[in-house]
Every structure is written in C-alpha cells, then in structure tokens.
Amino acid sequence: MIFTTSRTIRSLALVFLGAIVAGCSGGDELPRQPVSGTIRLGGSPLPSGFINFEPAAGQATGGGAVITDGSYSLPRDTGLVPGAYRISISSPSNAGGPGGDAPGSAGSMMQEAIPARYNSQSELTAEVTDGGDNTFDFDLEP
C-alpha cells in the first residue's frame, strides 16, 4: 500500500499526539501502568515504527510509542490506564524517492511495511491491568 507523505505525516502526527497527550498528563491522578513489548515481522524484530494504543469506548486515555529494534516502552508516567485497547502498528519507509514540494504536489511516496490488518484495519487488542505485567508482544506475518 502506498501513501503520500502528507497522509503518512498525518498518521504519524496522530500517534505522536497521543504520546504527547499522555506525556503532558504525567503526574495526574490516573492509575497509569507501564507498558512494553516486542514487535516482530516475519520472525525478525521490526527495525523501526510506531505502536498506538487506542482506548475502547468510555476510556479517556490512549498512547503510543516508537518501536526501535523490535522493542517499545511506555513508562508509568506516560503509561496507559487499565482497560481494553485496539492496537495499530505502523512502519512507513520511503519507497518512491523525492517528489515535488510545491503546494498540492504528491511529495515523497511512502510505503507501509506492515499489512493493513495490523494498522488501518487492525483487530489487534490488549488488556492493560492494574499492577499486571502489561507486556504485549506481537508476532506479525508479512
């Protein structure tokens, strides 16, 4: 699946916005939990990407983290409150080379390395528990 730079930037901005919102609320009274795990694609650690935890209905917080060398981590102060989350994982890479930078141009073409069934159409879920291990590993098939 190929995306334009602006669409990819918007998607990444949403992930980072979730992380920033969670980070800005550090020190709040919510029962945040540290969350971590690993991401493998085709049996190998995902070199880089993003993981987003979208809260189920009724929950006020979500969050996200950068994936580096197959690992991600949200510390307690920016962690997730107990509850159910929908997971989306993304790893865009530049596949089309540079494009035009003029307004309205397509810009660079980005290709998503992760199949849609793990991001835009994801059915991945996780249940964060109070005081639990909250380690979520995902072995994705290409």
NUROSE-852143 format. One record per residue: residue number from 1; residue in one letter; chain; y, z, x of N, C-alpha, C in turn. Coordinates in nm, 3 decimals. Each point is the difference from the previous one (the first is absolute). Example, Ala and Ser with C-alpha at 12.3 -4.5 7.8 and 13.67 -1.06 7.14 Angstrom:
<rs>
[r 1, A, A, [-0.569, 0.780, 1.319], [0.119, 0.000, -0.089], [0.120, 0.000, 0.090]]
[r 2, S, A, [0.105, -0.072, -0.035], [0.119, 0.006, 0.082], [0.109, 0.073, -0.077]]
</rs>
This chain:
<rs>
[r 1, M, A, [-0.116, 0.000, 0.086], [0.116, 0.000, -0.086], [0.123, 0.000, 0.091]]
[r 2, I, A, [0.096, -0.087, -0.027], [0.119, -0.011, 0.084], [0.121, 0.049, -0.077]]
[r 3, F, A, [0.086, 0.078, 0.067], [0.120, 0.055, -0.060], [0.120, -0.042, 0.082]]
[r 4, T, A, [0.115, -0.008, -0.063], [0.123, -0.022, 0.075], [0.043, 0.132, 0.060]]
[r 5, T, A, [0.083, -0.009, 0.100], [0.047, 0.120, 0.067], [0.069, 0.093, -0.098]]
[r 6, S, A, [0.084, -0.052, -0.089], [0.073, 0.088, -0.092], [-0.095, 0.076, -0.092]]
[r 7, R, A, [-0.106, -0.062, -0.047], [-0.096, 0.069, -0.087], [-0.073, 0.108, 0.079]]
[r 8, T, A, [-0.040, -0.032, 0.123], [-0.068, 0.098, 0.084], [0.093, 0.114, 0.034]]
[r 9, I, A, [0.124, -0.030, 0.031], [0.097, 0.104, 0.031], [0.019, 0.091, -0.119]]
[r 10, R, A, [0.009, -0.057, -0.121], [0.013, 0.083, -0.120], [-0.120, 0.091, -0.018]]
[r 11, S, A, [-0.121, -0.052, 0.023], [-0.121, 0.082, -0.013], [-0.001, 0.112, 0.102]]
[r 12, L, A, [0.034, -0.033, 0.123], [0.003, 0.102, 0.105], [0.108, 0.102, -0.028]]
[r 13, A, A, [0.112, -0.045, -0.055], [0.110, 0.092, -0.032], [-0.046, 0.102, -0.104]]
[r 14, L, A, [-0.082, -0.042, -0.097], [-0.051, 0.093, -0.100], [-0.090, 0.105, 0.063]]
[r 15, V, A, [-0.083, -0.042, 0.095], [-0.086, 0.096, 0.069], [0.086, 0.101, 0.075]]
[r 16, F, A, [0.098, -0.050, 0.075], [0.085, 0.090, 0.078], [0.087, 0.085, -0.092]]
[r 17, L, A, [0.044, -0.055, -0.113], [0.080, 0.080, -0.093], [-0.081, 0.119, -0.050]]
[r 18, G, A, [-0.127, -0.024, -0.031], [-0.086, 0.110, -0.041], [-0.014, 0.104, 0.108]]
[r 19, A, A, [-0.014, -0.045, 0.124], [-0.010, 0.095, 0.112], [0.132, 0.073, 0.021]]
[r 20, I, A, [0.111, -0.070, -0.015], [0.131, 0.064, 0.018], [0.025, 0.102, -0.110]]
[r 21, V, A, [-0.031, -0.037, -0.125], [0.018, 0.093, -0.111], [-0.084, 0.124, 0.024]]
[r 22, A, A, [-0.123, -0.019, 0.043], [-0.086, 0.115, 0.029], [0.058, 0.080, 0.116]]
[r 23, G, A, [0.051, -0.069, 0.102], [0.057, 0.066, 0.116], [0.128, 0.075, -0.033]]
[r 24, C, A, [0.083, -0.057, -0.085], [0.126, 0.066, -0.037], [-0.025, 0.124, -0.083]]
[r 25, S, A, [-0.115, 0.006, -0.063], [-0.027, 0.115, -0.083], [-0.078, 0.108, 0.075]]
[r 26, G, A, [-0.013, -0.016, 0.134], [-0.065, 0.103, 0.081], [0.071, 0.132, -0.021]]
[r 27, G, A, [-0.073, 0.110, -0.004], [0.061, 0.129, -0.025], [0.015, 0.030, -0.148]]
[r 28, D, A, [-0.046, -0.090, -0.086], [0.007, 0.026, -0.144], [-0.107, 0.101, -0.038]]
[r 29, E, A, [-0.005, 0.033, -0.124], [-0.094, 0.102, -0.049], [-0.135, -0.060, -0.043]]
[r 30, L, A, [-0.019, -0.129, 0.020], [-0.124, -0.064, -0.044], [-0.117, 0.039, 0.091]]
[r 31, P, A, [-0.120, 0.007, -0.056], [-0.118, 0.038, 0.079], [-0.056, -0.119, 0.081]]
[r 32, R, A, [0.082, -0.054, 0.089], [-0.039, -0.119, 0.077], [-0.120, 0.029, 0.090]]
[r 33, Q, A, [-0.083, -0.102, 0.016], [-0.120, 0.010, 0.082], [0.003, -0.106, 0.110]]
[r 34, P, A, [-0.045, 0.035, 0.120], [-0.011, -0.104, 0.103], [-0.113, -0.097, -0.038]]
[r 35, V, A, [0.021, -0.126, 0.031], [-0.097, -0.105, -0.032], [-0.016, -0.087, 0.123]]
[r 36, S, A, [-0.122, -0.040, 0.031], [-0.024, -0.088, 0.115], [-0.127, -0.079, -0.024]]
[r 37, G, A, [-0.027, -0.092, 0.092], [-0.122, -0.077, -0.011], [0.000, -0.119, 0.093]]
[r 38, T, A, [-0.102, -0.082, -0.019], [-0.015, -0.120, 0.080], [-0.017, -0.121, -0.091]]
[r 39, I, A, [0.040, -0.114, 0.052], [-0.014, -0.127, -0.072], [-0.073, -0.096, 0.093]]
[r 40, R, A, [-0.110, -0.054, -0.050], [-0.075, -0.100, 0.076], [-0.005, -0.127, -0.083]]
[r 41, L, A, [0.013, -0.113, 0.067], [-0.009, -0.130, -0.066], [-0.110, -0.079, 0.070]]
[r 42, G, A, [-0.104, -0.034, -0.073], [-0.112, -0.072, 0.060], [-0.067, 0.078, 0.110]]
[r 43, G, A, [-0.001, 0.133, -0.010], [-0.066, 0.084, 0.098], [0.085, 0.042, 0.118]]
[r 44, S, A, [0.120, -0.056, 0.013], [0.088, 0.034, 0.112], [0.124, 0.073, -0.051]]
[r 45, P, A, [0.055, 0.091, 0.082], [0.123, 0.069, -0.041], [0.112, -0.100, -0.027]]
[r 46, L, A, [0.072, 0.020, -0.108], [0.114, -0.087, -0.033], [0.109, 0.025, 0.104]]
[r 47, P, A, [0.041, -0.101, 0.076], [0.097, 0.021, 0.108], [0.133, 0.058, -0.048]]
[r 48, S, A, [0.050, -0.052, -0.111], [0.128, 0.049, -0.052], [0.010, -0.034, -0.148]]
[r 49, G, A, [0.083, 0.075, -0.069], [0.020, -0.025, -0.141], [0.066, 0.118, -0.067]]
[r 50, F, A, [-0.016, 0.005, -0.131], [0.063, 0.103, -0.082], [-0.097, 0.042, -0.110]]
[r 51, I, A, [0.001, 0.128, -0.032], [-0.078, 0.050, -0.112], [0.098, 0.068, -0.095]]
[r 52, N, A, [-0.016, -0.027, -0.128], [0.088, 0.057, -0.101], [-0.083, 0.075, -0.104]]
[r 53, F, A, [0.044, 0.121, -0.032], [-0.064, 0.083, -0.102], [0.091, 0.001, -0.121]]
[r 54, E, A, [-0.039, -0.071, -0.104], [0.078, -0.006, -0.124], [-0.054, 0.103, -0.097]]
[r 55, P, A, [0.084, 0.092, -0.045], [-0.050, 0.108, -0.086], [-0.043, -0.050, -0.138]]
[r 56, A, A, [-0.098, 0.069, -0.055], [-0.044, -0.028, -0.136], [0.111, 0.044, -0.096]]
[r 57, A, A, [-0.010, -0.041, -0.123], [0.100, 0.035, -0.100], [0.019, 0.151, -0.006]]
[r 58, G, A, [0.126, 0.040, -0.013], [0.031, 0.141, -0.012], [0.029, 0.071, 0.131]]
[r 59, Q, A, [-0.028, -0.064, 0.112], [0.028, 0.060, 0.130], [0.134, -0.052, 0.050]]
[r 60, A, A, [0.073, 0.085, 0.069], [0.134, -0.037, 0.043], [0.008, -0.054, 0.142]]
[r 61, T, A, [-0.102, 0.021, 0.080], [0.010, -0.041, 0.139], [-0.106, -0.100, 0.039]]
[r 62, G, A, [0.035, -0.082, 0.094], [-0.091, -0.093, 0.064], [0.033, 0.004, 0.147]]
[r 63, G, A, [-0.056, -0.089, 0.075], [0.031, -0.003, 0.141], [-0.070, -0.114, 0.069]]
[r 64, G, A, [0.031, -0.014, 0.125], [-0.061, -0.104, 0.078], [0.005, 0.034, 0.147]]
[r 65, A, A, [-0.075, -0.076, 0.078], [-0.006, 0.024, 0.144], [-0.028, -0.130, 0.072]]
[r 66, V, A, [0.040, -0.003, 0.124], [-0.030, -0.113, 0.087], [-0.142, 0.019, 0.053]]
[r 67, I, A, [-0.073, -0.110, 0.007], [-0.135, 0.000, 0.057], [0.013, -0.053, 0.143]]
[r 68, T, A, [-0.050, 0.075, 0.096], [0.003, -0.041, 0.139], [-0.139, 0.020, 0.059]]
[r 69, D, A, [-0.055, -0.105, 0.056], [-0.135, 0.006, 0.059], [-0.102, 0.061, -0.095]]
[r 70, G, A, [0.010, -0.037, -0.127], [-0.097, 0.042, -0.100], [0.021, 0.138, -0.059]]
[r 71, S, A, [0.108, 0.071, 0.038], [0.022, 0.136, -0.049], [0.136, 0.014, -0.068]]
[r 72, Y, A, [0.006, 0.092, -0.095], [0.127, 0.034, -0.065], [0.002, 0.149, -0.025]]
[r 73, S, A, [0.120, 0.054, -0.020], [0.013, 0.144, -0.023], [0.131, 0.030, -0.071]]
[r 74, L, A, [-0.007, 0.087, -0.098], [0.117, 0.056, -0.066], [-0.006, 0.151, 0.022]]
[r 75, P, A, [0.092, 0.057, 0.076], [-0.002, 0.145, 0.022], [0.038, 0.074, -0.128]]
[r 76, R, A, [-0.024, 0.130, -0.002], [0.023, 0.080, -0.121], [0.142, -0.017, -0.054]]
[r 77, D, A, [0.102, 0.002, 0.085], [0.138, -0.005, -0.051], [0.035, -0.131, -0.068]]
[r 78, T, A, [-0.074, -0.107, 0.026], [0.021, -0.127, -0.069], [-0.126, -0.043, -0.075]]
[r 79, G, A, [-0.095, 0.093, -0.014], [-0.129, -0.031, -0.061], [0.007, -0.021, -0.150]]
[r 80, L, A, [-0.116, 0.000, -0.060], [-0.014, -0.030, -0.143], [-0.036, 0.125, -0.078]]
[r 81, V, A, [0.048, 0.007, -0.123], [-0.039, 0.111, -0.087], [-0.139, -0.030, -0.056]]
[r 82, P, A, [-0.076, 0.102, -0.034], [-0.134, -0.023, -0.055], [0.006, -0.091, -0.124]]
[r 83, G, A, [-0.097, -0.087, -0.007], [-0.011, -0.092, -0.113], [-0.064, -0.131, 0.038]]
[r 84, A, A, [-0.004, -0.091, -0.096], [-0.063, -0.130, 0.018], [0.103, -0.103, 0.047]]
[r 85, Y, A, [-0.045, -0.090, 0.089], [0.087, -0.103, 0.056], [-0.072, -0.133, 0.004]]
[r 86, R, A, [0.076, -0.107, -0.020], [-0.048, -0.136, 0.021], [0.044, -0.036, 0.141]]
[r 87, I, A, [-0.090, -0.058, 0.078], [0.025, -0.033, 0.140], [0.020, -0.150, 0.015]]
[r 88, S, A, [0.103, -0.036, 0.077], [0.014, -0.140, 0.040], [0.019, -0.005, 0.151]]
[r 89, I, A, [-0.065, -0.097, 0.062], [0.002, -0.014, 0.145], [0.048, -0.141, 0.033]]
[r 90, S, A, [0.092, -0.009, 0.094], [0.061, -0.127, 0.035], [0.006, -0.015, 0.151]]
[r 91, S, A, [-0.017, -0.123, 0.048], [0.013, -0.029, 0.142], [0.050, -0.144, 0.017]]
[r 92, P, A, [0.131, -0.021, -0.022], [0.055, -0.135, 0.013], [0.014, -0.041, 0.146]]
[r 93, S, A, [-0.014, -0.129, 0.024], [0.022, -0.053, 0.135], [0.070, -0.134, -0.012]]
[r 94, N, A, [0.075, -0.035, 0.102], [0.073, -0.126, 0.001], [-0.098, -0.113, 0.021]]
[r 95, A, A, [-0.015, -0.084, -0.101], [-0.097, -0.108, 0.007], [0.064, -0.138, 0.004]]
[r 96, G, A, [0.125, -0.010, -0.042], [0.059, -0.131, -0.011], [0.108, -0.031, 0.101]]
[r 97, G, A, [0.030, 0.092, 0.088], [0.106, -0.023, 0.097], [0.135, 0.017, -0.063]]
[r 98, P, A, [0.104, -0.018, 0.077], [0.134, 0.023, -0.052], [0.038, -0.102, -0.105]]
[r 99, G, A, [0.077, 0.045, -0.095], [0.051, -0.088, -0.104], [0.151, 0.005, 0.003]]
[r 100, G, A, [0.063, -0.063, -0.095], [0.145, 0.001, -0.005], [0.054, 0.135, -0.039]]
[r 101, D, A, [0.118, 0.031, 0.051], [0.063, 0.127, -0.033], [0.115, -0.018, -0.097]]
[r 102, A, A, [0.021, -0.121, -0.048], [0.109, -0.026, -0.093], [-0.033, 0.062, -0.136]]
[r 103, P, A, [0.104, 0.040, -0.075], [-0.026, 0.055, -0.133], [-0.084, -0.096, -0.084]]
[r 104, G, A, [-0.099, 0.054, -0.065], [-0.087, -0.081, -0.085], [-0.115, -0.065, 0.074]]
[r 105, S, A, [-0.004, 0.011, 0.134], [-0.111, -0.061, 0.073], [-0.122, 0.091, -0.008]]
[r 106, A, A, [-0.115, -0.056, 0.030], [-0.125, 0.075, -0.011], [-0.016, 0.103, 0.110]]
[r 107, G, A, [0.066, -0.018, 0.113], [-0.017, 0.093, 0.111], [-0.137, -0.016, 0.062]]
[r 108, S, A, [-0.039, 0.094, 0.082], [-0.132, -0.004, 0.062], [-0.108, 0.023, -0.105]]
[r 109, M, A, [-0.111, -0.063, 0.018], [-0.111, 0.018, -0.092], [-0.087, 0.113, 0.053]]
[r 110, M, A, [-0.035, 0.093, -0.086], [-0.085, 0.113, 0.037], [-0.132, -0.016, -0.073]]
[r 111, Q, A, [-0.108, 0.031, 0.069], [-0.131, -0.005, -0.062], [-0.055, 0.142, -0.006]]
[r 112, E, A, [-0.052, 0.037, -0.115], [-0.059, 0.132, -0.019], [-0.144, -0.003, 0.050]]
[r 113, A, A, [-0.032, 0.089, 0.095], [-0.135, 0.006, 0.056], [-0.098, 0.071, -0.091]]
[r 114, I, A, [0.051, 0.080, -0.093], [-0.084, 0.080, -0.089], [-0.017, -0.074, -0.133]]
[r 115, P, A, [-0.122, -0.016, -0.048], [-0.020, -0.065, -0.131], [0.073, 0.072, -0.112]]
[r 116, A, A, [0.043, -0.076, -0.099], [0.077, 0.053, -0.114], [-0.073, 0.114, -0.071]]
[r 117, R, A, [-0.132, 0.003, 0.005], [-0.074, 0.106, -0.069], [0.024, 0.138, 0.062]]
[r 118, Y, A, [0.070, 0.003, 0.116], [0.034, 0.127, 0.063], [0.150, 0.028, 0.001]]
[r 119, N, A, [0.081, -0.093, -0.053], [0.145, 0.025, -0.005], [0.055, -0.038, -0.137]]
[r 120, S, A, [0.045, -0.121, -0.022], [0.066, -0.034, -0.127], [-0.092, 0.017, -0.121]]
[r 121, Q, A, [-0.131, -0.013, 0.019], [-0.096, 0.017, -0.110], [-0.095, 0.117, 0.029]]
[r 122, S, A, [0.047, 0.096, 0.076], [-0.086, 0.108, 0.047], [-0.056, 0.087, -0.111]]
[r 123, E, A, [-0.127, 0.034, 0.017], [-0.065, 0.098, -0.085], [-0.042, 0.121, 0.083]]
[r 124, L, A, [0.051, 0.007, 0.124], [-0.029, 0.116, 0.086], [0.071, 0.122, -0.056]]
[r 125, T, A, [-0.068, 0.113, 0.001], [0.059, 0.124, -0.049], [-0.033, 0.115, 0.094]]
[r 126, A, A, [0.076, 0.107, -0.014], [-0.025, 0.123, 0.075], [0.046, 0.117, -0.085]]
[r 127, E, A, [-0.067, 0.113, 0.016], [0.035, 0.122, -0.071], [0.038, 0.105, 0.105]]
[r 128, V, A, [0.130, 0.031, 0.007], [0.050, 0.102, 0.093], [-0.022, 0.136, -0.066]]
[r 129, T, A, [-0.058, 0.093, 0.077], [-0.028, 0.133, -0.054], [0.078, 0.107, 0.077]]
[r 130, D, A, [0.030, 0.107, -0.069], [0.073, 0.112, 0.060], [-0.091, 0.072, 0.100]]
[r 131, G, A, [0.038, -0.002, 0.126], [-0.079, 0.065, 0.104], [-0.124, -0.075, 0.042]]
[r 132, G, A, [-0.021, -0.120, -0.053], [-0.119, -0.078, 0.034], [0.015, -0.074, 0.132]]
[r 133, D, A, [-0.104, -0.070, 0.038], [-0.002, -0.077, 0.125], [0.103, -0.113, -0.005]]
[r 134, N, A, [0.009, -0.070, -0.112], [0.097, -0.108, -0.023], [0.001, -0.103, 0.112]]
[r 135, T, A, [-0.121, -0.033, 0.048], [-0.017, -0.108, 0.096], [-0.061, -0.117, -0.078]]
[r 136, F, A, [0.069, -0.111, 0.001], [-0.046, -0.117, -0.076], [-0.016, -0.118, 0.095]]
[r 137, D, A, [-0.126, -0.038, 0.022], [-0.034, -0.113, 0.086], [-0.035, -0.119, -0.088]]
[r 138, F, A, [0.044, -0.117, 0.040], [-0.028, -0.121, -0.076], [-0.060, -0.106, 0.091]]
[r 139, D, A, [-0.120, -0.050, -0.035], [-0.066, -0.109, 0.071], [0.013, -0.124, -0.088]]
[r 140, L, A, [0.091, -0.088, 0.038], [0.033, -0.117, -0.078], [-0.079, -0.122, 0.046]]
[r 141, E, A, [-0.041, -0.082, -0.094], [-0.067, -0.126, 0.033], [0.103, -0.111, 0.000]]
[r 142, P, A, [-0.006, -0.088, 0.099], [0.099, -0.112, 0.005], [-0.014, -0.093, -0.119]]
</rs>
